[in-house]
Each structure stands twice: as C-alpha cells, then as structure tokens.
C-alpha cells in the first residue's frame, strides 16, 4: 500500500496549511495542483514552488513531481494575467481554474474574462474540472454595468438609496451570474443559488431588496428562472447532460459531469476502438500513464454506457477492467464529481475524528460497549490507519448498523470465498495468519452487488465527502448537528 504523504502548503503570508495525500504523491504536478485547489478552495491561477536543497532551501519553481518527498514545503505563487502570458512550459506548470469555453450568453463575457480555458487531454470541452467554490466569486459585468453599479453603490453608502435596475441591466446581471454558475454545474441547488445572491448583494449592496427577509430572495427566484432558460437553450443545442434529465423516469443527478459530450472529433465507433485497445493496454506492466490517458479519453463514452445501458457490475467490469483499480477509481470519482476521493475522504475523516471520539465515548448501553471494544485496538497500535478503521467501525455502531457488514476481515481468500460472494456491499481486509494489529494487510478490496448500511453510506457521502448534502435523513442530520456542535 502507498504510504501517505504530508505536505506543508504555504497559501500566503501567515497562512500555511497541512495537506495529507493518503494514496501517496500525485502522478503529475497538474493533479497535485488540483488537490491544492480542491482541499483549500483556491480559485486563482497559480504555480507551485518547492525548497531546493541545492540552493540553501530557497524556493524555486516546481517542474518535476519527483522533487517532492514526505513533509516537503510547497509555496503557492498566484499569477495575474500578465504573468500568465509570459509564463512558459519550460519554466514550470501553471495551475489554472477551469473556464468552460462552450457556454456563452452575452458578448460582454469575452471582454471581461481573459483566463484561458484548461481541459484535460481527451476531455470533452464541456467537462467541468472544478468543484463548486467554498466562496462564490461574483464575476465582473460589462463596462457599462460596472459604471452603473459603482455609482449606485456610492449613493447607497452615502444615503441608503437602493437601485432599481432597469430590465436591460437586470437581464445582463443574471446572464453573467448564470455563465459563472454553469462553469460548475447546470443544476445548482437552492443553497447554491442562496450563496450566489448573497455574494451579489454583499459586493453590490445597492442591489439589496427592500422588504425581502434576506435582501436577495427576489434575485434568487429570478436566477432560478434564468437557469431554467439556459437549460432550455442547451437542450436545443443537444447538450447531453441536459437531454438525459429531460427524459421520463430519469432523475436529476448530483454528479457534476454526469453525462458529458464526446471529445471533439470523436464518435461512438472511434471511442469503442479506444475501449478495445484499453483491454490490451491494461494487461501490460508499468503502463499506468497510457491507461490513464485512454480512460480519460473514453470517460464520456463510459458514462453513456452506464446511463443508457445500466449494466450489471460483472458485465461492466468485463468491458472496463481498467476502472477497477484503486488509482482509476480515484480518478473516475474526480472526473465525475471534481472531488478527489481518497484525499478528501481521509482529510475530512481526520478532521471529524476528535469530535466523533467524544461522541462515541459518551454513548451508553450495548452500542457504547461495542464501540469501546472496537477502540481498544487504538491503545495497542495508535497509528493513523488503525484510528481511521476504528472510527469507521464505530460510526456504523453509532448509527445502529452492523460494522461487520462494512469491513470484513479474513485470514485468506480461499477459505472465505463463499462468504465474500454473499456480501452485498462492503470492504474486505485480508490479513496474514498471526499478523499483529500494526501490520499492513495482505490485500484490501471492495465488494459491491447492491445496497445496505444505508445510514453509514449516507453519512460518508453527504457529511464526510460533502456531496449532495442538502437533504439528510433525520438520523444523519442529528449526527451532523452533534459534530458541528
């Protein structure tokens, strides 16, 4: 198993943070940049620097991932548009936020957004690579609109005069906000729209509505209608992710890249050839880079395979064997949700661990005794791996579910084949006979054939991973309130 990598990331003056990469160092500088952006909510363009021992640990531009080891210190250097134009590939790698080039609703956007679009090799131009920002940034509007808002903001500060925007101005503001939203998702939630409108009236207080309970409820409703109109336009242009949600019995999904378009110039036949080529590439040794490239190229084709074909797990595995590895599962999760699976999961789990341990220690009755028995393993081997395993098992018990259905431990595979075949969904851990608690397992895998442990998986998805967490069951909401309290 890959050893976790701990990095010290300097984001600014007096702002240094710890980044843990549970699966080890990223394969490329671009992936490491994505980890930094996702975990710390960085939206600006930047490059990375590292401390070079050849020059007295002075910071120099990072050009090779091999320069990074455990406990290294990296510095985020933010770039403005002038620097972006002069910064070339042989000087280092620039990490930019994604700007989707395919969705434009007003001519003014081209004048105000100078950031160059970035897409991964083999991606559809409409594929999103950035998660919804922790703080929504209001885009710049047209020159004329900014002049009006600047004047109105000054009048509001001086005398509290609110601006009643003309239909033309209001339409422009909504279009620019919709443009910004669609870079992250086509189906924003109510909470997303709340964040957008609150950011709007905070930056432009003259737009705050009189009589509204929060000063921006009317803007939220208007933007909701605007987004519906945008989706209608996209549907007319044949946008797959909108079309699939317009069909009967096709629910809307939380995935950011649920059904992306094919890459430019690719067809079903050409991508099927790539899939067949993957079957042989995955058999070769030391071939991870080629496999990843082809998996990225066939992502949109694979998503349509899932959505339209709804194949059984066994059939899907025979068609896409490359997907069923730890590395590619992590990458596929990132492609679909723009969230890194392993690093986000373990970072958030570690963040909640102290509070969870308090809750578990305070639990009484049979559940409390079970959790205390599980936690004994930490006193024998207080490592990060043991602590995480105990927290996950105890979480199941706390939610009145059977932790043995989540994590099943065996001594070898042959003697337990029948038991593993009967498992609906869970994680299996295989230990060598006579292994000590601190010893690494011989093998770890995932068994999937259905759905169980409903509450546990809901907590892992919606609270730990923060995916589609607006609607929680009463049990999950109760736990969230306890953790936040």
N, C-alpha and C positions, 0 to 999 in steps of 0.2 A: 504493500500500500504506500502511496506517496505520502511523504511527511508534510505536515502543514508548514507554510512559510509565513513568517511575521514580518511586516514591513512598517516602517515609520514614514508616514506621508506628511510632508510639510505643505499645507494649503495656503499659508500666508503668514504674516508676522504674528507671533504669539498664537499660532493655530497649527499644531502638529497632532496627528491622529494615528491610531493604530489600525492597520489593515491585516486581517488574517485570511490567508488563502488555504483552506483546508485540503484542497486537492493538489497543492504544490504550486510552483510558479507557472504562470500562464505560458502558452506556446509562443506568443508574439507580443510585441510592445503594444500593438493595437488592442489586443484582448486585455492586457494589463490596464491600459487607459480606460477601457470600458468598465473594468472592475472599480477603478477610482471614481469614475463619473456616477456609476450606479450606487455605490455604497455611501458616497459623500454628497450626492446631489449637485455635482459640478456641471454647470451649463455652458461656461465659456470655453473657447478654444484654448488649448494648452499643449505644452510639450513637457517631457519628464527629464530631469537631471539626476545623476547619481554621484556619490562621493568617490572619486577616483584615487586609490592609494598611491598611484604613480605621481600624483601632483599634490601630495600632502592632504588628501581627502577633500580637495576643493571640488565644488560641483561642476560637472561637465555634462553635455547633452548625452542622453542615453540612446545608443544606436544598436545595441545588441542585448537581447534578453539574458544572455549568458553572464553579463556583468553583475547580475543581481543574485545575492545569496540571502539566507535567512538573517533577519534582524538588520537588513540594509535600510538606509535612509534615502528616500527619494524626495525630490523637490518639484512641485508643480509650478511651472512658469507660464503664466497667462499671456496670450498673444492678442494684439489688436489687428485690425485689418491690414495695416501697413506691414507689420511683421509677417503676416500670413503670406503675402505676395513675395516677400524676399526669402522666406524660409524654404530651402530646397531639400530634396530627399537625402542627399549625401550628408546633410548637416544633422539629421535626426528625423524622428517621426512626429508629425503633428497630430494631435488628438482633437477632433472637431465634433461638435454636436451635429446630429443629423438634421438636414434640411430637405424635406421631401420636394423634389422638383416637379412633381406631376399634378399638384393641386394648386391652382391659382384662380382667384376670384376677382381680383382687381388689378389694374395696370400699375397702381402705386406700389404694390409689393415688390416689384422688381427694382424700384428706385430706392427702397429702404432696407432691403435685406441683401447684403453683399457677401454673406457667408457662403462658401462653395459647398455644394452638396457632397455628401460622402456616402457611398454604398459599398457593401462587401462584394467581392468578386463573385459573379454568378447570381447576385440577388436581383429580384425584380426592383425597378426604380421606385415602386410604391412601398417597398418593405420598410417598416419602421425599425430603427435600431436604438431608440432612446425611450426610457421609461417615463411615465408621467412625472413632471418635476415636483419636488417637495415644496417649492415655492414657485408659483406660476409667474412668469415674466410677461408683462403687458408689452406687446410689440409696438414699434414706432408706427405712427399713422402717416398719412400723406403730409406733405409740407403745409398745405393749406389747413388741414385738420389740426395739426400741431400748433399752428399760429392761433387758431380759434380757441383751442383748449388752454394754451398758455395765458391768453388774455382773460378767459373766463375763470381760470384758477386764481389769478391775481385779484380779480373782483370778488371772488368767494372769500379769499383770505382777508381782504380789506373790509368787506361789508356783509359777508354771508350770503351773497347773491348766487342762487343756483342757476345753472344753464339749462335751458330747454332746447335740446339740439334739434336742428331742422331735420326733416325726413332724409335729406341727402347725407348730412353728417352722420346721423344715427345709422343709416344703412352702411356707410363706409366703415364705421367703428365695428359694427357687427361682423362685416365681411373679414376684416383684418383679424379679429379675435377668432373667427371660425378657421381662418387659414392657419393660425398658430395652433389651435386645438387639434386640427387634423394631422399635424405632424406627429402627434402622439396616439390618437385614437379617433375612429369615426363615430363611436358610440360613447360619448362622455356620460358619466353618471351625474346624478343630481349634486353629489358632493363635489365633483369636478367643476360643474358649472358654478357652484357657490364660490369655489376658490377663484375662478376666473373673474367673476363680477366683483368680489371683494377686493381683488387686486386692482381692478379697473378704477373703482371709486376711491381706493386708497391713493393711487398715483394721480388721479384726476378728481379731487374732491368736489369740483364744480358739478360733476355728473351725479352726485348723491341725490337720491329721490326723497322728496318731502312726503311724509305720511307713510312711507314704507317701513315695515318693522325693522329691517336691517339696512335700509338705504339703497338697496340694489335688487330687490325682488323682481321688479318690472324688467330690469336688464336681463335677469336670468331667464324669464319667460320668453323675452324677445330672442335671446340667443338660442334657446331650445328650438324655437320655430326656425331660426336661421339654419341650425344644424340639420333639421329635417329637410329643408330646401336643398341644402348642399348634398345630402344623401340622394335626393331625387335626381339631381344633376348627375351625380356619379353613377347612379343606376342606369341612366340613359346612355352614359358613355361605356357601359358594360363592365363596370368595376366589380370584380368577383366577390370581394368581401361584403359588398352591399347587396348584390344579387342573391347570394346564398341566404341572407337573412330575410329576403322578401318572399321566399318560397314558403308554402304551407308546411306546418309541422317542423320548421327549422328555427329553433330558439336562438336568440342573440347570445353571443359568447363573450366571455371576459378576456379572451386572448387578444393581444394587440395585433398580431399577424395571424389571424385565424384562417383566412383564405386569400393569400397574396396572388398577384398576377404572375404569369410566367416571365422569366427574364427576357429582355428584348432579343428578338430573333429566334427564340426557342419555341418548339411546338411539342405536342404530346408525343409524337414519334421520336423526335430528337432526344427528349428527356427520358423516354423509355430505353433508348440505346445507352444513355448515361447510367441508368439504373442497372442494366445488364452488365455493363462494364464494371460497376461497383462490386458485383458478385465475385469477380475475379480479383479485383484490387484488394478487397478486404482479407483475402487469403494470404497476401504477401506480408513479409516481415518488414518492420521499420518503414511502413508506408502510410503513417498517420496523416502527413500533410496532404497527400493526394486524395486519401479517403475523405478528409475534412472538406477539401475543395469541391469534390463531387457531391458530397452530402449538402453543401451549401447551394450548389447549382441546382440540385433536384428538390430543394425544400418545397417550393410551390407545388411541384408535381406530387410530392409525397402528401402534402396537406389535402390536395384534392382526392388522393387515394383514400385518405382517412374519412373525409367528409362525405364523399359521394358513395364510396364502396362500403364503408363501415365494416371492415374486415375483422375476422377473429384474430386474437393475438397470435396464434400459431401461424396462420396464413400470412399475417403482416410481417412476422419475424422471418419467414422464408423469403419474402420479397425484399426486405430491408435489413439484413443481418447486421450491417454496419452500425445501425442505430442502437443495438442492444449491447453497448459497452458504456462504462461509466463516463468516459470522456465525451462520447457523442450524445448521450442522454443529456448531459450538462449543456452541451452546445445547442441541442434541439430546443431545450427549455428556454435558452436565451433567445433563440430565433423566434419562438412563438410569443414569449411574454416580455422580451427585452430585459429580463431579470436573470442574473447568474444564479443558478440553482444552489450549488454547494456553498459558495461563499456567503450568499445572502442567508441561507438557512442556518449555517453554523454561527455566523455573526449575530443574527437575531436570537438564536437559541442561547448563546453565551450571554447576551445582553439580559435576557429574561431569567437566566439561571438563579441568581441570588434571590430574587423575589419568589420564584417557584419553590425554592428550597424552604423559604419561610412558610409558604402556604402548606407545603407537604408536611413539615414538622408540626404544624398546628392542627392537622387533620386527626380526628379521633376515630374510634371504632375499628372495625375489621380493615377498612381501607387504610387507616393510619398505620396499623400494624404491618400490613403488606408493604407499604412504602418505606417504613423504617427498615424492614428486612432487605428490601432492594438496595437501600442506601448504604448498607453495611459494606458493599463492595468498594465504596469510595474510601472508607477508612483503611482498607487493605491495599488499595492501589489508587491514589489520588492523582490520576492523570486526566488530561482533557478528554480522552476517548472514553474512559470509564465514567467520568462525570456526565458526559452527554448521554451515554447509554442509560444510565440510571435515571436521569431526568426524563427521558422519553418513556421509559417503562412506567415510572411513577405518574407521569401525565395521564397515561391510559387508566391507571387505577383511580386517580383523582376524578376522572370523568366516568367512573363506574363501568369501564370496559376492560377486557382481558388483555393484559400486556403480552401474554404468550402468543396471542394471535397476531401481534405486530412484529415481535422479534422472536424467532425460534432458533434455539441453539442446539447444534448436533455435534457429534464427535467425528462422524464421517458420512459421506453421501450415500454409500451403498446400503447401509443398514437402515436408512431413513427415507429411501426413495418413495415408498408408498405414502408416508406421512406428508412429504413435501408435495406430492401430486394432489393431495386432498386440500392443500392450503388455498384459500380463496384469494387473499391478498396479504402480503407481509414481507418481512426481511428475514432471510436466513443467515445465520452465522455459524460457520463450521470451524471447530477447534480441534487441534491435535490432542490425542489422548494424553492425559497427565499435564496439560497446559496450565500455567499459573494465570491468575487474574490479569496480570500486566502484559502477558504475552500477546503478540499480534495474532489474529485469527488466520486460519489457513485460507479461508475464502469467505466472501460476503456477496450476497446477491439478492435480487428482488423477485418475489413470486406474485404474479398478477393473473387473476382469472375472474374477478368480479368485484364486489364492493362490500366491505364490512368496516368495523371500527369507525362508524360514521362521525362521531363527535371528535375523536382523536384526529382524523384526517382533516376535518373542518378547522380545527384549531391550528394544525400545522400549515394549512393553506392560507387561511384568512387572517390569522393573528401573527403567526411566526413569519410567513412569507409575504403578508400584506397584499394578497391577490384577491380582488373582488370581495373585500372585507366590509362592504357597507351593510350587508344583511347577514346577521348572525342568529343562530338558534339561541333560545333562552339560556341554555347551559353554557354555550361558548361566550355569550355576552356577559354572563355572570363571572366567568373566569377572566375575561378581558378587563372588567371593572376592578376585579381584585388585583390584577397585575399592575394596572395603571394607578391604583390607589396606594 
